[in-house]
């Protein structure tokens, strides 16, 4: 249940009181002061944002974690002015973020992660863009030269599923492949951005799995266009959290890995990115206005299935795990 109410200090513990319940939770005095250190006066910093529902039922909530797997502060359940989804939260700018800051500093409405169902941490965005051939190793395994400018294609927001949701194999393809990817989440609108301005527009990052039907992506099907091979239902697991950029010490030095049935298939690092996150954001902004909540998948390292000898593709009963250092892990069953 959500423990919504007020906090009263009792020595080194706090009593949460409300008209629904009264419980005591262990909580050091330092915890409350440390919470405030995770914010600047200009907005949210060093947070993990999640979207979730309570396992006992009820509506979607927007929450914040201070660490992976830690308790969730359900910020949207305290103040009705705070949206219950991250896209609208970002659209609200610093006004909404500062309302959330006060709630988090007070540490109200805390719920263990074990008591919730984690959803995709962001959805219903305006744009879900992707970059192809953006790791040197992935270019090498295909025998192609690295591109001189970002290769851009798209998925649809409706392709997104959560961090533990199923990947559903389509009946029209038997060559469905995995692609672990770092995903950028845009926090502010931007058009014709410099690389410096592009960095300021990035809110944070999450983990994506760019599931791909190779028989529709490549070859003569659909006239050689990527779209249908990339944008089938459930082809974009996302999550488990959107991690603010301030949380990550070096976005260009994170391990990126995929396991299928416990066997390591991809073992790359964002240091291999040909075009770095802020370069990608600046480039795309020359063509279209980026909006709060837009998501950009940045490409995949070597180790995908179709380049193996013999090629390997996902089948019913497989388990795909995707992890990026400092951000989190997806675990998706294949149905």
N, C-alpha and C positions, 0 to 999 in steps of 0.2 A: 504494500500500500504506500501511498505518498504521505509523508509526514509533513503536512503543511501547517505551519503555525509560527509561534515565537520561540526564541531561544532564551533561557535563563541560565546564568552561570551558577554552578554548584561546585565550588572548589575547582578541581581540574576537569570537571565534566559539565555537560550542558543538559538541561531538561527541556524537551520540546513539548509545548503545550498547545492544544487546539481543542475545538469543540468535539473533534472526533476521537482524539487519542492523547495519552500522556505517556511518554517513554523517556528513559535516560539513555544517552549514548556516550560512549567514551570518546573524548575529543580534547586534545591538548589545547591550551591557550594559544600556543604558537600556530596551530592550524589556521585560526581565523586571521591572525596577522599575516601569515604566509599567503593566504588567498589574495589579499590586497596587493601584494607585490607582483602578482601575475597580470596586473593591469597598468596601463599608462593612463594619463588623463585624457588622451585622445582616442581611446577605444580599447578593444579586446586584444590581449596578447597571451601567448603561451597557454593555449587552451585546446582541448579536443571537443569538437562539436558533434553531437549524435542526434539522430532522430529515432524515436522508439515508441513502442506501446507497452503498457503494463501486461504481464503475462496473465493477469486476471481479467483483462479486457479493458475497454475504454478507448478514448481518442488518442491520436498521435500527439507526442510532445517533442519539444526541442530541449535538449539538455547539454550540459557541459561536464567534462571530466578533467581532472587535473593530471591524471596519468592513465595509461592504458590499463583497462580492466578495473579501474577504480570506481568508487561511488559516483553516481550521476546526480548533478544538481539540476532539477527539472525547472528551468527558468521560465518556460511558457505556462506552467501551472500556477505560478504565483501572481503574475500580472497579466491581465487579459490584453494589455497593449503590446506585449511581446508575442510575436507570431509563433505558431507551433511548427514552422518549417524554416530551414536555414536560408532559402532563397529570399523570402520576404524579410527575414531578419537582416540580411545584407542590404536589401533595398532600403531599409529604414535608416541606414547610416549610423552616425555617432549618437544620435538621440536615443535610438533603440539600444545600441550597445552599452551606453552609460546606464540605462535602466537595468540591463542585465548585470552590469558590474556591481550595482548595489545589492542585488539579490545574491550574487555569488559570494561577495564579501561577508554577507550575513549567513551564508551557508544554509539557506532554507530549502525545504522540499528535497531532501536527500534520499536516494533510493539505490540499493545495491545493483550492480550490473546484472547479477544473476536473476534478478526479479523482473527483467524486461526482455522484450524481443527487439533486437537492434534492426532497424530498417536501413535502407540506403541513406547515407547522411545528408544527401542533397538530391533533389529531383525537381521535375517540372521547370527546369531552366529553359531559357530561350534557345540556347545553342549548346550542342554536344559535339564538339569538333575533335578531330583526331589527326595525328601526324604519322606518316608512314616513313619507313626506311631512315629512322633517326638514331640508330645505334650502329656503330662501325661493324660490330660482330654480326649483326643481322644482315647488313649489306654483304659481308664476306660470305656468309653461309648460303646466300642466293647467287653469288657470283656477279654482283652488280656494283657499279661505282657509287660512292656516296653522292647524294644529291647536292646541288649547289644552292638550293633554296628549299625551305620546308615543303614537303608533299602533304597537302591538306585534303582530307575527306571528312565525312560526317557519319555519325549514328543519329538516332532519334532519342529524345528523353524517355519515350515509352519502352526502349530497350533495357532500361536500368532495372536491376533487381538488387536485393540486399546482400549483405556480406555472408549470409548462410542460406540464401535461397537457391533453388534448383536451377541448373542450366538444362533447358529442355531441347533435345535434339530435334531439328525439323525433319519432317518426312521427306523433304525434297533434297536433302544433302546427306552424304555419308562421309564427308571429308571436313568435319568440324575440328578446329584447331584451337590451341591456347596461345595467349599473348599477355604476359604480365606487363603492366604499364603504370607509371607515375602519372597522376592526373592533377592538373592545376585547377583551382577554384578561384574565379574572379570575384573581387570584393567591391570594385568601383567601376563605373562606366568609363570607357576610354575609346578614343578614335585617333588614328594617325599618331600613335605613341612613339616616343623615343624609348630606348632600352631602359633608361632610368625611370621614366614615367611608367613604363610597363611593369617594372618591379613594384612600384607603389600601388598598382591596380590588382596585384595578386594578394588574395586573402590567405590562402593556404593550399594544402595538398591532401590527396587521398589516394587509396589504392584502387586500381581498375584492372579488370580482366577483359581484354578486347577479344572476345570469342569471335571466330571467323570461319565461315563456310568457304573453304578454299576453291571448291569447284564452281562457286558462284563469284568469288572475288577475282579469280585468275582465269586465263583462257578466253574463250569466245562467248561464254554465257553473259547475257546482259550487255553485249557489245564491249566487253572489257572494262566496264565501269565497276568500281568497288562497292557501291552502295548496298546492293541486295546481299552481297556476301558478308557484309559487316553489320547490317541493321535488322537482323531477324529477332524475334521475341526472345528475351532473356539473354541477349548477347552482350550485356554490359553489367556484370556484377560490380558493385561499388561499395567501398567502406573500409573498415567499420566506422571510421570517424573522419571528419575533415579536421586536419591538424593545422593550426595557424602557422604561418611561415616563421614567426619568431621562435617557435618551439624547436626548429630544426637548425642545427649548427652549420651544416653545409649541404644544401640541396643537391650539389653536384658531386656528392660522394656518399651515396646510399646504395646498399645492396638491393637487388631486385631479383626475386626468385619465384619459380613455379615448381610444384611437385604434382605428379599425377600418381595416385595410389601409393603415395609415400616415396616415390622415386623422383629424385631431383632432375628436372628437365631443363630449366633455365637458371643460370647463376651469373647474373650480370651486375653492373654497377652504373649509376647515373653519371659517373665520370666519362662513360663512353658516349654520352649524348652528343650528337653532331651539332644540333641546335639546342641551346640551353633554354630553360623555361621562360626567362624574360625576353629572349630573342624571339621565341615562338609567339608570345603575346604581342610583342611589338609588330611582328610581321602580319599576323592575322588582322590586327587593328587597322592596317592600311586598306583593307578591303571592306571591313564591316565594323560597326560599333559593338564593342564588347560590353555586356551588361552584368550587373551583380548576379551571381549565381551561375553564370556560364561555366562550363567545364571543358577542359582541353586535355585529351589523352596524348602523351608525349612520345609514344613509340615503345617498341619492345626490344629487348636484347636477344642475342643468339639463343638457339635451343628450341625453336618451335618445331611442331610435328612434321610439317610437310617437307622440310629440308633434310629430314633424317633418312638413313638408308637401312632398311626400307622406311617409307613414310609412316608416321604414326598419327592416328586421329582418335578423338574421344569416342567412347562407346557407353552404352547404358550401364550404369553401375559404377562408373569411374568417380573418383573424388579428386577435385582440382583444388589445390591450395596455392594461394598467391600472397606473397609477403614482400613488403618494402620496409627496410630498416627505419626505425623511429616513427613509423606511421601505423602499421598494423597488418593483419592477415585476414584474407578471405578464405572461407572453406565452403565450396559449392559442390553438391552432388549432381551427377549427370543422370538425367531421366529420359 
